[in-house]
């Protein structure tokens, strides 16, 4: 079958990869050059992201070859990297004439989605903490041999997990730095986030990623994408976000200077500058994350991926008889929601917060001047706010008819981590109160059974089950 064929893989499709067999669960998304699916690895029932190249049918042979080369380059780069802010690669093979890459499934949403859902700029301290994480992974990439320049850093290419761990995704345009080369062979990137040298005016280096990080922080702090090839002016960021002080604003401006020599010269230098802007100690969210277990793979990108015997099977196969439908995990407990392998005896998944086993579901007993009702906390994160049919916004706990407009549309969320449930105010206009005390915006507050939450005229009693 031709690489450009348009038929997508359907749920329950079974595929034999290079190192394991996989069952397609559902389509996650499709871009111009590929499709990504949730897939279950049959050997241990864990969930992975399966990405296959799917170029449009109208590409010329040269364009198709270029896209194949970029896909293989991504597979080669990721297979050689190991960092908590990068997805783990599990397998690489060819299926029905298409290159396929199997990598860690990252639960959560992109930073772009996070800002859009909040419908407001992020607070300065949250922007800084995200910037530190990205600085760390850029420092790791830039110190490989040879250095790796990411070249497409932007909020839509950064996932944030329920644990607040960032993951860089989409290495399709990353490249290795070549000394003494005057300019890049191909100018790539995203308008607004790409520095001047990425428009064919020079070779990209570590400082190019520093510019893109500055542009990304600008987007988070203002809720607006950056203007292409435009360095922000003093006062322009603080005008849109009063939580950003002049020194933090100047940090972003310096990162986005047009001349590379005027920027931070390394990601590590920018990391240290960001840490100096924190109001307290930096707590690294990656320190408590256990990377999923990957299978060692062999990538060959000189012209084509490894030709795997048995990888080009018919679309539907019978699963191996020796693989049970829900095999036991010897060294941990598999989350039924996201596929993460957790430590033996864990009650909640460290990846998405879902209960492991038959833990009781928490409840919310809600009271307002218009009546009382109960809400199960069976879908996380549980959003609290007011519905807006015009924007297709329907929070799980809808207060539109109960508080006379005091609650914001995106007021607060209840989520769960390895320690239990948390309450997070999303920067609401009128605030969220926990046991009579206002909570700080975007600062998770631990919930205990019997705690009382107040949003506008609605009082909510949290019952752990």
N, C-alpha and C positions, 0 to 999 in steps of 0.2 A: 504493500500500500504506500502511496506517495506521502512524503513528509508533510506536504501542505494540505492533506485531506482534512475535511472540517468536522467529521464525526467525533464527538467527545466520548470519553469512556463513561460507561454507565455504572451506577451502584451495583455492587455484588460481582463486578468483573474481577476475575482472578488473574494475576500476572506473575510469571516466574521471573524474578530478577537475577542479578549476577550472584548475590549471596543469600537471598531469601525470597519467599513468595509473599505477595501482597494482595489484599482484597480492597477494592475501591469502595469507600464509604459514601462520599459525596463530593461534588465540585465545590471548591472554595472560591475560585475566581479565575477569570480568563483575561489576559491582556492581548496586545497586538501580536506577540510572538510565542506565547505559551499558555498552558492551562495548568492549574494547581489543584490537586485533590487531597482530601483526607483519605489516608489508606491505612489499613491494619496489617501489621506484619504478622503472618500466621504463626511464626515460630514462638512468639511470646505474647501475642494479642496487643502489643503496644501500637499507638497511633503515630503516624509519620505524615509528612507532607510530600506528596509525589508530584513532581513537576516535569511535564513533558513539553518538548518543543512543538509548537503548532503554528507555523508561519502561514500567512494568508496565501491563498491559491494563486494570486496574480503576481507573485514575486518573480523577478527574473532569476536565472540560474546563479548569477553573481550575487544578487541580493540574498538568495537562499543560502549560498555558501557563507556569506558574511554572518548571517544570523546563526547558522550552525556553529561557526567558529566562536562567536560570543557565548553561546550556550555551553560549549565545551570548555571555554576559558573559565566560566563561572564554576563548573564542576571541578576543574583542576585546582583552582585557587582555594575553594572551600574545603576540599578534601585534605589539604595540607595544613589547615589552620585549626587551632584549639584555643578558644577563649570563651568565657561565660557570656559575653555579649555577641557571640556569633552562633548561628545554628550548626548543630552537629550533622555531618553527612553520614548516611548509612549505606547507600548503594548507588551504583551508577551503571547503566546498561542501555541497550537499545531494544525498543519494542515496536513492532510493526513499522520499521524504518525510521523511527523517531528516537533521538536521544532522550533518556529519562534519568532524572536525578531525584533520589530519595533523601530527604533531610528532616531534621527535627521539626515537628509540628509545634508552632509557637502560639499558645492561646493568648487572647487579649485583643487589642486594637492598635492601630498605628497612632503615632503622635498627631498626625493630621486629623484622624477621626476624634481623638481625645479633645482637641481644641474646638473642632466643629460641634461636638456634642455638648461641651461646656458652654458654647455660644458666648464666650468671653475670653480675654487673655488669661494666661496662667499667671499665678503669683510669682514674684521675683525668685523666691527661694526654691520653688519647684522647678523653675526654668534652670536655675543654677545646678541643682542636683542632677537633672537630666543631662545638662552640659558636661558635668564631670564624668558621667558614665560614658558618654560618646568620646570624650577626650581620651579616656583610658583605652578604649578599643582602637581608636585611631593611632595612639602611641604604639600599641602592639603591632598593628599592620605596618606602620612606617618603619618599624625596627626589624622587619623580616629581611632575609637576604635572598634576592634583592628586595628593596622596600616595595610595599603594595600601596598604591594610591587608589582610594575608593572611587572618587570622581563623581558620585551621584548622591551625595548626602542631602537628604531633605526629609521633612516629617513623614511623608508617605512611605519612605523606605526604612522607617524605624518602628519596630513593634514594641509595645510596652505590655508586659505580662501582668497578671493579677498580683504578682509579687513585686511589681514596680521595677522589674529588670528589663532593660532595653536590649533589643536584638536587631542588628543590622541585617536587612534582607536585600536581595537582588544585587548580586555582584556582576551583573552582565557587562558593565562598562568599566569595571576596575582594571587597573593595569599595573605592571611592574615598572619601577622607575629605572631608566637607562641613563647612566652618566654620559656627559658630553653630547647628549642629543639636544638639538636646538628647539625642536617643537614636536608635539605629538603627531603621529601619523593621521589620526582621526580626531576631530573635535567633537566631544560628546558631553552630556550632562543635561541639567534642567535649567531653563531660563530663570533667572532670579537667584538661584543658589550657586551657579557656576561663576567662577572669577573670570576676569578678562583673558587670562592666559589660556583658558579652556575654550575660547572661541577661535582657536587656530593661531593665536599670537605668541605661543611659546609652549614649553613643555610643562605639564603639570607636575607638582611635587607636593611634599607634605603641607606646604603653605596653602595650596589649593584646597585641600580638605579643611584647613583652618578657616578659610573664607566661607566655605559651605556650612561649617558648624556655626559660625557667626550668623549667617543668613537663617539657619534653622532656629537658633535662639531668638532671632528677631521675630520670626513667624509665631513662635510660642508666646512671646511677650506682648505681641500686638494683635494677634488673631488674623493678621493679614500677610499674604505671601510677599516676599521682598520684590522690589522693583529691579528688573535686570540691570546689571552694571551700575548700580546706584549705592553709594555709601551713605548710610543714614547721617543726619546732622544732629548736633547736640540739642537735646530737648525734645526731639521728635518722638522718641520711644516713651519717655516719661509722660508726655502729653497724652498718650493713649493708655498708659498703665501707670497709675500713681504709685504702685508698689515698687517700681523700678527706680533705684536711686541713681544719681549722676555717675557714680563710679562704675556701677554695673553697666549703665548705658555706654560709657566710654569703652568698656571692655568689648562690647559687641561692635562698636564702631571701629575699634582697632583691628579686630578680626576681619572686618569687611573692607579694609583699605584696598584701593585699586592696585597699588604697588605692592608686590609680595614682600619686599624688604621692610615695609612699614607695619606688617602684620606680626602677630606672634609667630616666631620662627619654627616652633615645634608644637605638636599637640600637648606635650608634657608641660611646656611653658604656659599654654592656655589653661591647662588643668590646674596648675598652681595658682594662676590668677583667679580662676573661678572659686577655688577653695577659700581664698582670702575674702571672698564676698559672702561666705556663709555666716549666718548668725550663730551657729553652734557647730559641734563636731559633725563630720561627715560619716554617716553610717552606710556602708557599702551594701546594697541589697543583693549583690551577686555572691556575697560571702556565705549565705545560707542556702544557695541553690545547688542541687545535685544535677550534674549534666546527665542526660539520658545515655544509655549504653548503646554505642554505635558498633557496627560491624566493620572491621578493616576492609578497605576497598582498594582496587587497583584502577587508576584512571590513566588512560592513554589518549592524549588529545592531539596527537600529530596526524591530523587528517580525519580521524573517526574514533568513536568510543570503542571499548573492547567488544569484540564480537563474542557474545555469550551463547554457548550452546543451550538451547531450550528457552532463550529469552523471547523469541518471536513466536510465541504460542498463539493458538486461536484465542479470540476475545474472551470466551467463557471456558473455564476449565473446571475440573473437579478438584477439590482440595485434597492434598495428600491424606491418605487414610490414617497415617501415623500421627497427624497433628490434631489434638483434641480441639473442640470449638472454644474452650475457655481454659487453657492449660494453666497449671499453678506456676507461680513465680517463686523460684527458690530463694532469692535474696530480697524480696520486697513485695509490695502490694500494688497492683496496677490500677490506676484510676479509670473507671468506666467512662468518664467524660472526655478526658484529654489524652489518656494513654501514658501518662508519666508513671514511672516506677518509683514508689515511695518506700521508705524504710519499713521493715516489718513492724507491725503493731501500730502504724500511723492511723489516726482517726480521720484526718482530712488530707486531701491531695495538696502537695506543696506547689503544684503548678497552677491549678485553677480553683482550689478551695473546696472542691466537691467532697461530700462525705464518702468515706471508704467503709463499706459495709452497711449495716442497717441502722445507722445513727438516726435518732428522731429528728424530724424537721422542725425548725424554730417557727414561732408564730408571733404575729404582731396584733395586739388587742388595741384597736383604735377607737377614740371617742372624740366627738365634736358636738357643737350645739345642735347639729342636725341628726345625730344618732350615733350608734356604735356598730362596729363590725370587726371581723377578724380577717387577717391576711396571712397566708402561709409564705414562709421564706423558702420557696422551693425553686426559685430561679435567681441566679446570681450573675452579676450584681443586681440587687433589687433597687430600682430607682424610685425616689420619692419626689413628687413635683406635681405640676398641672399639665394636663393634656393640651395639645395644640393641633387640632385636626388639619390645619392649613399646612403644617410642616411634617405631618405624619408622625407626631411625637405623642406617644402614649406610655407614660411611666407605669411600672407595675403597681405602685401605690399612688393612685390618682386622687389628688386632693381638690380638684377643680370645683366640686360641689360642696366642699366642707369648710373652706377657710376664707371665703370672700376675697380671693385674689392676693392674699398675703404671701403664700408660698410661690417661689420662683418655678419656672418650668423645669429647670434642672436644679433642684434644690439640694438634694443629698442622696447618697447611696448607702446601702448596707451591703457589705461584702464579707468575705471570709478568707482567712489565711491559716497557716499551720497552728496559730494560737487560738483560733476561734473567730467569732464575728466582730466586725468593726463598723463604725459609723463614720462617714466622711461628708462634711459639708462641702458643697461644690462652689463656694463663693457666693452664696445666696444673698439677696438684697437685705432680707430681714433676719437672717441668722437662724441657726439651729441650736436648741437647748437640750442638754443631757443632764437629767436630775437637777434641773433648775439653773444650770451654769451654761453660758454660751460657749460653744466649741469653736476652736480656731479653724478657719477655712482650709480645706485640703490637708488637714492633719488627722490621720486615722485615730479614732477613739475606741478603745476596747469595750465591747458590750457584755454585760452579765445579765443573767436571767433576773427579771424584775426591774431593770433599768427603765427609766421613763424619758422618752424623747418628745420634745414639743416643737412643732412646726406651725407657725401661725396660731390658729384656734384649735388645732388638732393635737391631742395628746396620744402618744403611742407607747404602750407597755411592751417591752421586749421579753418574750418567754422562750427560753432555750429549748424547750421540748421535754 
